[in-house]
Amino acid sequence: MRNRTLHAALAAFAEEAAFQLASDAADGAEIPFEVVELGGSRREAPLYCYRPLTASFIDERLSILGRLASFAPAVHALAACGGLDTYLVARGEANFPAQPRARAEQALRHFLTRVFEDSGDFELAPERMARAYDELEGMVMEGRALTEVVAPIMGLALSSPEIPLGEGLSLVRADACDDAPADARREREDGHQVVLARLTWEAAPGDEAPLRHAQVRLRRLLTGLRLYDATGFVLARTAWTRTGGGAWQPFAISGGARPRGVCVVPAQQEDELRAFLSLIGRRTPRSGELAWALGRFELATDRARPSEALTDILLALRALLEPEGPQTGRLAGRVAAICALPESRATVTERIAHLVALERSVVAGVAPEDAALEDLVEELTGWLRALLRDVLCGHLDSDLRAVADEMLAEEDARQRTIV
């Protein structure tokens, strides 16, 4: 067994599916069959046997099987494999979907059919499971090496043992990840729960360097989490990797400041978190003003001191809302126009203008202590986070300057009407 994550996910699904299929059969659902001639000598009557058509029985219940709790993790684990095409061709599929998830669902159906092939009682025999899994793994892992990375995330707590995020990435409670290195699972000094980001993928010859691939994926995860909640999630400074089931090896990643609290994800919010991270991952630009502002937001979140984060936040807001330059003095009003209620715009404008003035004090070295800046900078960071979230999720047009100016013009027209 080279891919423990894949094996665990498929074994869990096969067990749950076996119970469901056996229950349907016991409740009276008929399993179709075909009569097969076994042959015999010319002088003897031909021999026949009944072969259950388990594939047809399974196909009729795909919608039910798709609602099983173990279905999604099994699909995610298969989608992270790179050799599904070979497996599908071997199972007789000439045409298969282009989308990884749809291809993984098709492979899962064939795998389940293979597990219960010629079986009418849907008993999950270990030898059948082993045969079907070895066949699949041998094809999807051909010429590939399984690479795993685990990295502790501070500021996060989970109700469930694991939240699969797709494409080999998941969030896992350390107490549910027994095969992770002991140093990664070590209890934190503050007593908070230890959560690991776990990434698995099959690397083929010529693929991107494993550590570089892991750093990019983990950084994108961290960006999504920081846009999801204001906790200020932080990756630990050390992650661990192993290839082909070998020994875990530590490597350094860019850790940041300490988190400002703990974001607890209850079971009922897991789908929301998964959907949000998926959307942010798909819509995050790689260049342009929005990408630059997002990078500045990341730098600000990594800062240990509010006075150090202030300039990063203001630079990000200026890139989005003040392209004419800071000499115009329009930033405060435009941020307030989008982020504040009409009755609060004047107050918010004054606070942002005050922070702009404080930035000059920071540069000059005469700014107030960080404790006096913390709440103000955190509020400004929240407005930047809200703007980035709404643009990336499609709730706001990316031309925020035009959006703000239009709202200000509408407010001016309303005020003139009142007068």
C-alpha positions in Angstrom: 0.0 0.0 0.0 1.6 3.3 -1.1 -1.2 5.7 -0.6 -2.7 5.4 2.9 -5.0 8.3 2.5 -6.5 6.9 -0.6 -6.9 3.4 0.9 -8.6 4.8 4.1 -11.0 6.8 2.1 -12.0 4.0 -0.3 -12.2 1.4 2.5 -14.6 3.7 4.4 -16.8 4.2 1.4 -16.8 0.5 0.5 -17.9 -0.4 4.0 -20.7 2.2 4.1 -21.8 1.3 0.6 -21.8 -2.4 1.5 -24.2 -1.7 4.3 -26.5 0.4 2.2 -26.6 -2.1 -0.7 -27.1 -5.1 1.6 -30.0 -3.2 3.3 -31.6 -2.5 0.0 -31.4 -6.1 -1.1 -32.8 -7.3 2.3 -35.7 -4.9 1.8 -36.7 -6.6 -1.4 -34.7 -4.8 -4.1 -34.0 -7.4 -6.7 -30.5 -7.9 -8.0 -30.6 -8.6 -11.8 -28.7 -11.6 -13.1 -27.7 -13.3 -16.3 -27.5 -17.0 -17.1 -24.0 -18.1 -18.1 -23.2 -21.4 -19.7 -20.2 -23.1 -18.1 -19.7 -25.7 -20.8 -19.3 -29.5 -20.4 -18.6 -32.5 -22.5 -20.5 -33.1 -25.7 -22.3 -36.1 -24.2 -23.4 -34.3 -21.1 -26.0 -31.6 -20.7 -24.5 -28.1 -20.7 -24.0 -26.5 -17.3 -25.3 -23.1 -16.4 -24.9 -20.7 -13.5 -26.6 -17.4 -12.4 -24.3 -14.4 -12.3 -25.6 -11.4 -10.4 -25.3 -8.1 -12.3 -24.0 -6.1 -9.4 -22.9 -3.3 -11.6 -26.5 -2.6 -12.7 -27.7 -2.8 -9.1 -25.1 -0.3 -8.1 -25.7 2.0 -11.0 -29.4 2.2 -10.1 -28.4 3.5 -6.6 -25.7 6.0 -7.4 -27.8 8.9 -6.2 -28.2 7.1 -2.8 -24.6 6.2 -2.6 -23.6 9.8 -3.4 -25.3 11.0 -0.2 -23.2 8.7 2.0 -20.9 10.6 4.4 -17.9 8.7 3.0 -18.6 9.5 -0.6 -17.1 13.0 -0.8 -13.8 12.1 1.0 -13.4 9.1 -1.4 -14.0 11.3 -4.5 -11.6 14.0 -3.2 -8.9 11.3 -2.6 -9.4 9.9 -6.1 -9.4 13.3 -7.7 -6.0 14.0 -6.2 -4.6 10.9 -8.1 -3.0 11.5 -11.4 -3.5 8.2 -13.2 -7.3 7.8 -13.3 -7.4 7.8 -17.1 -5.4 4.6 -17.1 -7.7 2.9 -14.6 -10.8 4.0 -16.5 -9.5 2.7 -19.8 -8.6 -0.6 -18.1 -12.2 -0.8 -16.8 -13.6 -0.4 -20.4 -14.3 3.3 -20.5 -13.6 4.8 -23.9 -14.8 8.3 -23.1 -14.6 9.9 -19.7 -15.3 13.4 -18.3 -12.7 16.2 -18.5 -13.5 17.5 -15.0 -11.4 15.8 -12.3 -14.3 15.4 -9.9 -16.6 13.8 -12.5 -13.7 11.5 -13.5 -13.1 10.6 -9.9 -16.8 9.8 -9.4 -16.7 7.5 -12.4 -13.6 5.8 -11.1 -15.3 5.3 -7.7 -18.3 3.6 -9.4 -16.0 1.2 -11.2 -14.0 0.5 -8.0 -17.1 -0.3 -6.0 -18.4 -2.6 -8.9 -15.0 -4.4 -8.8 -15.2 -4.9 -5.0 -18.6 -6.6 -5.3 -18.2 -8.2 -8.7 -20.2 -11.5 -9.0 -21.3 -11.1 -5.4 -25.0 -11.2 -4.5 -24.8 -10.6 -0.8 -22.7 -7.4 -0.7 -20.5 -8.7 2.1 -17.3 -6.7 2.2 -14.7 -9.5 2.1 -11.1 -8.4 2.9 -9.7 -10.3 -0.1 -12.2 -8.6 -2.5 -11.3 -5.2 -1.1 -7.6 -5.9 -1.3 -7.9 -7.1 -4.9 -9.9 -4.1 -6.1 -7.7 -1.6 -4.3 -4.4 -3.1 -5.4 -5.6 -3.1 -9.0 -6.6 0.6 -8.8 -3.5 1.8 -6.9 -1.2 -0.1 -9.2 -2.6 1.9 -12.2 -3.0 5.3 -10.7 0.4 5.2 -9.0 2.4 3.8 -11.9 5.6 5.9 -12.2 4.6 8.2 -9.4 5.7 8.7 -5.8 3.3 9.7 -3.1 4.4 12.9 -1.4 2.9 14.1 1.9 3.2 17.4 3.8 1.8 18.4 7.2 2.0 21.9 8.6 0.5 23.1 11.9 -2.0 26.0 11.6 -2.4 28.2 14.7 -5.6 30.0 15.4 -7.9 27.2 14.1 -10.0 24.6 15.9 -12.2 21.9 14.4 -15.2 20.0 15.7 -14.8 17.1 13.3 -11.6 15.1 13.0 -11.0 16.2 9.4 -12.3 18.6 6.8 -11.4 17.5 3.2 -10.8 20.5 1.0 -10.2 18.7 -2.3 -7.2 18.0 -4.5 -5.4 16.2 -1.7 -5.6 19.0 0.8 -7.4 18.7 4.2 -7.6 20.2 7.6 -7.0 17.5 10.3 -7.1 17.6 14.1 -3.7 16.4 15.3 -5.3 13.9 17.7 -6.9 12.2 14.6 -3.6 12.1 12.6 -1.6 9.4 14.3 0.9 8.9 11.5 2.0 12.6 11.5 5.3 13.3 13.1 5.3 13.7 16.9 6.7 17.3 16.8 3.8 18.4 14.5 1.2 16.9 16.9 2.8 18.3 20.1 0.4 20.2 22.3 0.6 23.9 22.2 1.7 25.9 25.3 -1.5 27.9 25.3 -3.6 24.7 25.5 -5.4 25.3 22.2 -6.2 22.5 19.8 -3.5 21.6 17.3 -4.8 21.5 13.7 -2.7 20.3 10.8 -2.9 21.2 7.1 -2.3 17.9 5.3 -1.4 17.8 1.6 -0.9 14.6 -0.4 -0.3 14.2 -4.1 1.4 11.9 -6.5 4.5 13.4 -8.1 5.5 12.2 -11.5 9.0 12.7 -13.0 9.5 16.3 -14.1 6.8 17.7 -11.8 7.3 20.9 -9.8 9.7 20.5 -6.9 7.7 19.0 -4.0 8.6 21.7 -1.4 7.8 24.5 -3.8 4.4 22.9 -4.6 3.7 22.5 -0.9 4.6 26.1 -0.1 2.4 27.5 -2.8 -0.6 25.4 -1.8 -0.2 26.1 1.9 0.1 29.8 1.3 -3.1 29.9 -0.8 -4.8 28.0 2.0 -3.6 30.5 4.6 -4.8 33.4 2.4 -8.3 31.9 2.1 -8.5 31.3 5.9 -7.4 34.9 6.6 -10.1 36.2 4.3 -12.7 33.9 5.9 -12.1 35.1 9.5 -10.3 37.9 11.3 -8.5 35.6 13.7 -5.2 36.1 11.9 -4.2 32.4 11.2 -0.6 31.6 11.2 1.4 28.7 9.8 4.0 27.2 12.1 7.6 27.9 11.0 8.3 24.2 10.5 6.4 21.7 8.3 7.2 18.1 7.6 7.3 16.1 4.4 7.8 12.5 3.3 7.9 10.6 0.0 6.7 7.1 -0.6 5.9 6.3 3.0 9.5 7.1 4.2 10.6 9.0 7.2 9.3 12.5 7.9 11.7 15.3 7.2 11.3 18.9 8.6 11.6 21.9 6.4 11.2 25.6 7.1 8.2 27.7 5.9 7.6 31.4 6.4 5.7 31.7 9.7 4.1 34.9 10.8 3.0 36.7 14.0 1.0 35.0 16.7 -2.8 34.6 16.0 -5.2 37.0 17.8 -7.6 34.3 18.9 -9.1 31.0 17.8 -11.7 30.4 15.0 -13.8 27.3 15.9 -15.3 25.6 12.8 -18.5 23.6 13.9 -19.7 20.7 11.9 -22.5 22.7 10.4 -20.1 25.3 8.9 -17.7 22.9 7.3 -19.4 23.0 3.9 -19.5 26.8 4.0 -15.7 26.9 4.8 -15.0 24.4 2.1 -17.0 26.3 -0.5 -15.4 29.6 0.4 -11.9 28.3 0.2 -12.6 26.7 -3.1 -14.1 29.9 -4.5 -11.2 32.1 -3.3 -8.7 29.6 -4.7 -10.3 29.7 -8.1 -10.8 33.5 -8.3 -7.6 34.8 -6.8 -5.7 36.7 -9.5 -2.0 36.3 -10.1 -1.4 39.8 -11.3 -2.9 43.3 -11.3 -4.0 45.7 -8.6 -6.1 43.2 -6.8 -3.3 40.6 -6.6 -0.9 43.3 -5.4 -3.4 44.5 -2.7 -3.9 40.9 -1.6 -0.2 40.5 -1.2 0.0 43.6 1.0 -2.9 42.3 3.1 -0.8 39.1 3.6 2.2 41.1 4.6 0.1 43.1 7.1 -1.3 40.0 8.7 2.2 38.6 9.1 3.4 41.7 11.0 4.0 41.4 14.7 3.2 45.1 15.4 0.2 47.2 14.4 2.5 50.1 13.5 4.4 47.9 11.0 1.1 46.7 9.5 -0.4 50.1 9.0 1.5 51.1 5.9 0.8 47.7 4.2 -2.9 48.1 4.8 -3.0 51.7 3.5 -0.9 50.8 0.4 -3.4 48.0 -0.4 -6.4 50.3 0.0 -4.7 53.0 -2.1 -4.0 50.5 -4.9 -7.7 49.6 -4.9 -9.4 53.0 -4.2 -6.9 55.8 -4.8 -5.1 55.3 -8.1 -4.7 59.0 -8.6 -2.2 59.1 -5.7 -2.4 59.9 -1.9 -2.1 63.7 -2.6 -5.8 63.7 -3.7 -6.9 62.8 -0.2 -9.8 60.7 -1.5 -9.0 57.4 0.2 -10.9 57.9 3.4 -14.1 59.0 1.8 -14.1 56.2 -0.7 -13.5 53.5 1.9 -16.3 54.9 4.0 -18.6 55.1 1.1 -18.4 51.3 0.5 -17.8 50.0 4.0 -19.9 52.2 6.3 -23.6 52.9 6.6 -24.7 56.3 5.3 -25.2 57.7 8.8 -21.7 56.5 9.9 -19.7 57.6 6.8 -18.6 60.9 8.3 -17.3 59.2 11.5 -15.5 56.4 9.5 -14.0 59.0 7.1 -12.5 60.9 10.1 -11.0 57.7 11.6 -9.4 56.7 8.3 -8.0 60.2 7.8 -6.6 60.0 11.3 -4.9 56.7 10.5 -3.4 58.3 7.3 -2.0 61.0 9.5 -0.7 58.4 12.0 1.2 56.7 9.2 3.3 59.9 8.8 3.9 59.8 12.6 5.1 56.2 12.3 7.6 57.1 9.6 8.8 60.0 11.7 9.2 57.8 14.7 6.8 59.7 16.9 3.7 57.5 16.6 1.7 56.4 19.7 2.5 53.0 21.4 1.3 49.9 19.6 -1.3 49.3 22.2 -3.0 52.6 21.3 -2.9 51.7 17.6 -4.1 48.1 17.8 -7.9 48.6 17.7 -7.7 51.3 15.0 -5.4 49.1 12.8 -7.5 46.1 13.3 -10.6 48.0 12.2 -8.8 49.2 9.1 -7.7 45.6 8.4 -11.3 44.5 8.7 -12.4 47.0 6.0 -9.6 45.8 3.7 -10.6 42.2 4.3 -14.2 42.9 3.5 -13.3 44.6 0.3 -11.1 41.8 -0.9 -13.6 39.2 0.1 -16.5 40.9 -1.7 -14.5 41.4 -4.9 -13.1 37.9 -5.0 -16.6 36.4 -4.3 -18.2 38.5 -7.0 -20.3 40.7 -4.7 -18.4 43.9 -5.7 -17.0 45.1 -9.0 -13.2 45.0 -9.1 -13.2 48.8 -10.0 -13.7 49.9 -6.5 -12.9 53.5 -7.2 -15.8 53.7 -9.6 -18.1 51.9 -7.2 -17.2 54.4 -4.4 -17.5 57.5 -6.6 -20.9 56.4 -7.8 -22.1 55.8 -4.2 -20.8 59.2 -3.2 -22.5 60.9 -6.1 -25.8 59.2 -5.2 -25.4 60.5 -1.6 -24.7 64.0 -2.8 -27.8 64.0 -5.1 -29.9 62.7 -2.2 -28.7 65.4 0.1 -29.4 68.1 -2.5 -32.9 66.7 -2.9 -33.5 66.9 0.8 -32.3 70.5 0.9 
